[in-house]
Amino acid sequence: MEIDNSTEKRITGLRQMKMCDASDEWIGTEKVHGANFGVYLLDGGKIRYAKRSGIMPPSEHFFGYQVLIPELEKQAKLIKSLLLEKLQRTSLHAIIINGELFGGKYSHPLVPKSTQSFTLAGKRRGINAVQTDSFPQYSPNLHFYAFDIKYKETEATEGVVSLTYDEATSIFEKIPGLLYAKAIVRGTMDQVAAFDVETFQTTIPPLVGMGNFPLKGNWAEGLVVRHAKRGLVGWEPKGATILKFKCVAFQEITTDRSQGARVDAMESVRKESIAKAGVQLPALATVLQDRVEYEACLHLLDHITENRLNNLVSKMGLEPFATYSVQPDHVAKSLADDALKDFLKEADNVIVNAKLSTRQEMARYCLFAAKKLVCAKWSAIAARAKEEQTAQT
């Protein structure tokens, strides 16, 4: 299935068709830069594998997906069992798990190249890198990333039924070791469109063992954004229910024939959405998936308080605020640093010695929370400073 890129025209059309109202929930998941791949569980217990153009013969190499078959078979059978239980059925003609093959390249000096191999037609073969671009890079090994589940009840049934995102996720989350599309941002279209795809670092490497080996500038390709009701039986959408929100570096339209600066087809939409909803960061749970690390970060964010901000302003004095010699970003950075310092005094060794990517993300979310608080209180602080300055003169 080809997914259209988002553009101002498409978003405007969705709004006109009342697909972007306050009651419409949209879900953005990371768009993995890979190769479309499907796992087919067919009547009779057969499992076949497919690329975008269709089911492949077992002899086709296709990046060396065969190294994943032992794990994929176990996961697919468990998915089938859970789906049958959910539908209260004993059999289905076909179940299709769609996803993306990715990996095969990770250019970090401390990370060795993949040694994954398998036997094909009597010969030992290795994997091929799915993407060879400078970014995003995910892992030296090959992996599968699931993003939806479809099924066909009988051979005579026309078409297939798609599970909604939440229905599929309720199954995926029960499968040990399965990588699947988790919500990076969800809410109204304005909230999703306000997500900054231009500075979105891929969330995948820490999930596949690369957490201690971050790559600078390892930008994600963008988001796949779908309506929460997409696949819901009986729901009749009036427009597109799934779109790609791409980082400009991955846009396929350029302003000149020599492949110069690419066109940001969402620039005006993003600015308007940010003005309405504010900048959105990835959902914390998708970035810190370890429970201890996630809860520790929530505790760190609890240190960003109005009382702490007021104490910081008192230390700085109101004069810099009255004369505009201090900027919100500087105050936010000082607030975040102060919160982080206090947090580390009580943090246990699990957090202090956490992998580098975890510590970086915790600091990033701390600074983001500080910026939100400072921006919310800035006008009041400046007004108070002006009042005090006037009273003194």
N, C-alpha and C positions, 0 to 999 in steps of 0.2 A: 504494500500500500504506500503510495506516494503522499507525503504530507506537504501542504502548501506552506510557503514562507509567510510570516505575518507582514503586513504592510499597513500604512495608514488607511488606505482605501478599504482593505478587508476588515479592519477593526471598526471603521466608520459604518460599514455595511452591517456588521454584527450588532452594533448599537442601534441602528435604525430598525433592525428586525427584532429588537427587544431580547437579544441574547446576552446582554451585558448589564442587566438590571441588578439591583442590590441583592435580589434573591437568586441570581445565577452564580454558582460557585465554579471557579476554574482552578485547575491544578497544574502546576508546572513541575516537571521532573527533568533531571539532567539529560540532555541529548548526548548520548555517547557516540563518539566519532569512530564508527566501526563498519561492519558488514551485516546486513539484515540476515537473520538466521531463524529457522523455525524447527521445533520438535513436534513431530506428528505421532500421536498414539492412535493406531488404527484398529478397527474391529479385528478380533482374533489375537490381539496382544502384540502385533508388530509395531516397532518404533522406527520411523524413518526421519531423515533430516533434510531440510530444504534451505535453499538460498532464495533470493528475491524472485528469480524466474521459475522456481518450482522445485519439486522433490529431486534430490540428487541420487545417482547410483552410488553404492557403497565404495566404489573404486575412485570416486572423485576426491582429490586432495582438499581443496577449498580451505586454505590456510592451516590445514592440519587439525580440523575440528575433532578428528578421531581420538585425540588425546583426552578429550572431555567426555567421551561416550560412557565410560563406567559410572561417572558421577551423574551425568545427565539422565541415564536410565533409571537410577535410583530416585532421583528427584522427580522425574516425569511420572513414574508409577505412583509416588506419594501424592502428587498433584491430582492424578486421576482418581485416586481413592477419596480424597477430600472433596473433589468436585462432584463425584457420584453421591457422596453423603449429603452434600449441600442441596443437590437437585432431587434427592430421594429417588434415585434411579439405580438400576443394577448394571446398566450398560449404556454406551453411547457409540455411534458409528465412528466418530473421530473427535479427538481433542487436539487442539493446536496451541502450543505455547510459543508465542512470538517474542523475539528479542534481538540482541545484537552480539555478534562476535567481536571481541576487541583485544588489544594487547599485542605483544611480540616486540615491543620497543620501549626501553626506558634508559635514557642517556644520562645516567648518574655514575660517577667514577667508582662508587663503592658498591654498585649493584651489578653482579655478573649477568651475562647474557643467558637466555633460556637454554636449558638442556632437555626440554620436553621432547619426547620422541615416541613413535608408534610404528607398528608394522603394517605396511600396505602392499598387497600383491607380493608378499614374500621379501620385501625390502624394508630396511629400517629408514624411516623418514622423520624429519623434524618439522616444526611449525614454521609458518611464514608470518612476518609482521602484517597485521591487518591494515594499519595506516603507518606511513613513513614520514608524515609531516613533522615539523618542529614541535608542534603542540596541537592538541593535548596529547600527552603520553601517560600511560596508565600502569604498565607492568611489562617486564620482559617475557612473561608467560601469557598464554592464551586463556581467555575467560569468556563466559556467557553471562549476559545481562538481560533478564526477562522483563518484558513490559506489558504483556497482556495475554489473556486466555480466551480462546474461542472454542466452540464445539458445534457438532452437527449431530442431531438426535438419531436419524436413520439415513440409510443410503438414499431413500426417496425424498428426504427433506430438501427443500430448496434453500440455498444459502446457509450461512452459519450464524450462530448467536454469539455475541461478544459480551463478556462480563464487564460491568462498570469497573472503573479504576479501584474503587474501594472493595468491591467483591473479589477482584483478582488479588489485591493486596492482602485480604484476609486469609487467602490460601497461601500466597507466596511467603508470608511471614512465619508460617509453620513448617517451612521446608529447610532443614539444616543445610547450611553452607550455600544457599542460593542467593546470588546477587540479583536484585530486582530494583525497578524504578521507584524510588521513594520521593515523596513530595518535598521539593525544595521550597516552594512557596505555594500557598493556596488561599483563595479568597475571591473577592470581586475581580473583574477584569482590570480595574484600575490598580488594585494591589499587585496583581501579577505583572502587569505592564510596567509598573514602577520598579520592578526588580532590575538591578543593574547587571545586565548580561555582559557589559564591557569589562567589568572587573571581577567576573565570576571565575574563581579558580576551581578546577575540577575536583569533585569530592571523591572520586573513585580510588586514587592510589592508596590512601590509608586502608581502604576496605580489602585490598589485595596484597597487604604486607609492605607497602612502600612508605608508611607513615614516618619513619626516621630518615627518609631520603627525599625530601621535597625538592622539586625542580622550580627554579625561578621562572615566573611568567608562564606557568603551566595552565593557561586559560582554558576553560571549558568551551565547547562549541556553542552552547546556548541551552535553551529549554525546549522541551516538547510540552505544549500547553493544551490540555483537553478539558472539555466541560465535564463536571462531576456526574452528570446524568447520561453521558455518552454510553450507549449500550443498554440503557434501561428499557426493559420491555414496555411498550405502549407510549414511550415518550417520542414526540414528533418534533425534532428541532427545525428551526426556520433557516438555519445557515450552517456554516462550517462548525464542527465540534472539536476539531483538532488542528493545531497550527504549530509551526516552528518559529521560535523567537531566537534568532541567531545573533551572535557576536558579529560586529561589522567585519572583522577579519575573515569571517567565513561566508559573507554575503557573496552571491553569485553575480551581482550586477556591479559594474564599475562605471566611473565617470569618463573613462577614455579607453581606447583600444589597446593601449600599452599596459593594461592592468594596473592602473594607478589607484588613487584613493577610491575605496568602495562606497557605495551609497548606503546610508543608514535609513532604510525605509520606515523605521519606527521612531525616528528622533522626535518628531512633534508629539506623537502619541505618548512616548515615554515622559517627556517634559510635562505634559498635561496631567498624566497619571501621578507623577511624583508630587506635583503641586496639590493634588487631591488626597493622595494616600501616604505620601512620604516615601523615602527610599526604603526598599525591602532587602533584608539579608536572607540568605538561605535558612530554612528552619534549622534550629540548633541541633535537633535530634538527628538530622541527616548528616551533619558535620562531625558530631561527637556521638558515635553509636555505642560506645562503651558506657554502661549505666553509671559507673563510679565517676568517670570523667564528665559525663553529662550533668549529673547532680552537683558535682563540684563547680562547674561553670555557672549553674543556676545560683549557687551560693555566692560566687564571685559577683554576679550581677546584682545580688542583694546589697552589695556594698556601695552601689551607685545610688545615693539617696540625696534628697533635698537638703537634709541636715549637713551632709558632708560638703555639698556645694556651698552652702551658706558659710561654713567654717573656712573654706578655701577663699571665698570672696573677702571675708574678714581679714585673713592673713595678707591678701594682696592689697586691701584697701579699696575704697570706692573710686578714688581719683582716676585710675586708669580706665575705668568704665565710663566715667563722665567725659573724659577727653578722647575716648575711642583709641587709646594707645594699646589696648589689648583686644585680641580678636577671639571670637567664640571657639575656634579650633584650638587655640593655645590653652584656653581655660579647660576645654574638654580633655585635652591631653594631660594636663596637670591633675584633673579630677580622676581620670582613669589610672594614672600612675599612683596616686595616693590610695585608691581602692585596692589596686593590685598589691601594693606594699603591705597593707594590712592583711589582705587575704593570705599572702604567702607566710605570714607569721604563724598562722594557725593551720596551714595546709599540711597534710601528711605526705610521706615520701612517695606515695603512689602518684600524686599530682606533681610534686616538685621534680620527680624523676621521669615524668611522662614523656612520651616521644615528642620531638621538636614540633611536628605539625600540630599536635594537640595544644601545646603551650602557645603557639602562634595564634591558633584559632580562638583560644580563650582570651588572649589579649585583644584580638580584633573585635570580638563581641563586647568586651568590656569598654573599649573605646567607642564603639557604635552606641552603646547605651548611654555613655557619658555625653556624646554629642546630642542625642535626642533630648536628654534632660537639660543641658545647657541652652539649646535652641528654644525649648519650651519656656525657660525662665529668663532668657536674655533681656527681653523688653522690660520686664519688671525690675531686674537688677539695674539696667541702664537708667530707668526712670527714677529709682531710688537714689542712684548716684547723682543724677542731675539735681534732685531735690536737696540733697545734702550740700552740694556745691553752691547752690543758690542761697541756702540758709547761711552758709559760712561767709558769703559776700554781702 
